[in-house]
Amino acid sequence: MSSKNGVDINPEDLERLANRVAQLAGYDQDADNAGRAVAALVRRIGISAGDLRDWLIAGALARKPLGPEPTIRAPNAADLRRLEQSLANSEHSLRVVEAQLRHAQNEREAMREENELLIEALDRARSAEQVRRYVGLAVVAAAILGAVVITSGPSLRPIPQGPTTRPFGSPFLRQGVVRGAGATVYRVPQTTGMVVTQLAAGSRVQVRQTVERDLLHWVEIEVGGISGYVLSTEIDVADPGLR
């Protein structure tokens, strides 16, 4: 093939030139590379810009369509009926979907209400379980307290405040002297009982009797019109037999 200038062109060079021209429609970087390649190839082959333009125009005008032109056919009655039936089916499907959606929403609301009722029932059950637990603990505590009272009841009974076996003023009364650490006078012979008074070291008292209570030895005394009990370790009794 030759150009207008009478230059013979190798078919391979022409095909290579066409490929490079086609790459001009690619991405930016590819198009830039294809443009430089086309320019170099045109200069090497020796064709002019006019020749290249004429070839492109002639090729575009000579190109035939790949297939026949589509024809638009007017719809007939059967096509219209099919379209109407399809539209009716679509509307029916839409109504069915809407009904299913409403049913699903109703079920969701019902499940939500059931969930709230279950939560309330669970809270009530937990409250009742806590009440039963507290009642059980109270019953156990009462049973333990009752057992303690039954076991140690006699030792917790207060000593009668009536006359003792050695009444005040009898010849059996002895003298006692409070030891150096002082003494605490209790109303009853119990360290948990009510404190009557405190006696200083060296105080002299009158001793009535000795009492053993909860493995402790107590001395019943009277001083200044006040009577009570002190531990035997806090007082020296004149009569050793009363210790």
ChimeraX attribute file (.defattr): number of C-alpha atoms within 10 A of each C-alpha:
attribute: neighborCount
match mode: 1-to-1
recipient: residues
	/A:1	9
	/A:2	10
	/A:3	15
	/A:4	10
	/A:5	10
	/A:6	10
	/A:7	12
	/A:8	13
	/A:9	14
	/A:10	12
	/A:11	10
	/A:12	9
	/A:13	14
	/A:14	15
	/A:15	11
	/A:16	15
	/A:17	21
	/A:18	13
	/A:19	13
	/A:20	21
	/A:21	18
	/A:22	12
	/A:23	18
	/A:24	18
	/A:25	11
	/A:26	12
	/A:27	10
	/A:28	10
	/A:29	10
	/A:30	13
	/A:31	17
	/A:32	14
	/A:33	14
	/A:34	21
	/A:35	16
	/A:36	12
	/A:37	17
	/A:38	20
	/A:39	14
	/A:40	13
	/A:41	17
	/A:42	17
	/A:43	12
	/A:44	10
	/A:45	15
	/A:46	15
	/A:47	19
	/A:48	13
	/A:49	12
	/A:50	11
	/A:51	13
	/A:52	13
	/A:53	11
	/A:54	11
	/A:55	13
	/A:56	13
	/A:57	10
	/A:58	10
	/A:59	11
	/A:60	10
	/A:61	9
	/A:62	8
	/A:63	8
	/A:64	8
	/A:65	7
	/A:66	6
	/A:67	6
	/A:68	6
	/A:69	7
	/A:70	6
	/A:71	6
	/A:72	6
	/A:73	6
	/A:74	7
	/A:75	8
	/A:76	8
	/A:77	9
	/A:78	9
	/A:79	11
	/A:80	11
	/A:81	11
	/A:82	11
	/A:83	12
	/A:84	12
	/A:85	12
	/A:86	12
	/A:87	12
	/A:88	12
	/A:89	12
	/A:90	12
	/A:91	12
	/A:92	12
	/A:93	12
	/A:94	12
	/A:95	12
	/A:96	12
	/A:97	12
	/A:98	12
	/A:99	12
	/A:100	12
	/A:101	12
	/A:102	12
	/A:103	12
	/A:104	12
	/A:105	12
	/A:106	12
	/A:107	12
	/A:108	12
	/A:109	12
	/A:110	12
	/A:111	12
	/A:112	12
	/A:113	12
	/A:114	12
	/A:115	12
	/A:116	12
	/A:117	12
	/A:118	12
	/A:119	12
	/A:120	12
	/A:121	12
	/A:122	12
	/A:123	12
	/A:124	12
	/A:125	12
	/A:126	12
	/A:127	12
	/A:128	12
	/A:129	12
	/A:130	12
	/A:131	12
	/A:132	12
	/A:133	12
	/A:134	12
	/A:135	12
	/A:136	12
	/A:137	12
	/A:138	12
	/A:139	12
	/A:140	12
	/A:141	12
	/A:142	12
	/A:143	12
	/A:144	12
	/A:145	12
	/A:146	13
	/A:147	12
	/A:148	11
	/A:149	13
	/A:150	10
	/A:151	11
	/A:152	12
	/A:153	11
	/A:154	9
	/A:155	12
	/A:156	15
	/A:157	10
	/A:158	12
	/A:159	13
	/A:160	8
	/A:161	10
	/A:162	7
	/A:163	8
	/A:164	11
	/A:165	9
	/A:166	13
	/A:167	13
	/A:168	15
	/A:169	9
	/A:170	9
	/A:171	8
	/A:172	13
	/A:173	17
	/A:174	17
	/A:175	15
	/A:176	21
	/A:177	20
	/A:178	22
	/A:179	17
	/A:180	12
	/A:181	13
	/A:182	15
	/A:183	23
	/A:184	19
	/A:185	24
	/A:186	22
	/A:187	21
	/A:188	22
	/A:189	25
	/A:190	21
	/A:191	15
	/A:192	9
	/A:193	13
	/A:194	12
	/A:195	15
	/A:196	15
	/A:197	14
	/A:198	12
	/A:199	19
	/A:200	15
	/A:201	15
	/A:202	16
	/A:203	15
	/A:204	19
	/A:205	21
	/A:206	20
	/A:207	27
	/A:208	25
	/A:209	19
	/A:210	18
	/A:211	18
	/A:212	12
	/A:213	13
	/A:214	10
	/A:215	7
	/A:216	13
	/A:217	16
	/A:218	24
	/A:219	26
	/A:220	23
	/A:221	24
	/A:222	19
	/A:223	13
	/A:224	7
	/A:225	5
	/A:226	11
	/A:227	21
	/A:228	21
	/A:229	27
	/A:230	27
	/A:231	21
	/A:232	20
	/A:233	15
	/A:234	19
	/A:235	26
	/A:236	20
	/A:237	20
	/A:238	15
	/A:239	13
	/A:240	8
	/A:241	7
	/A:242	15
	/A:243	16
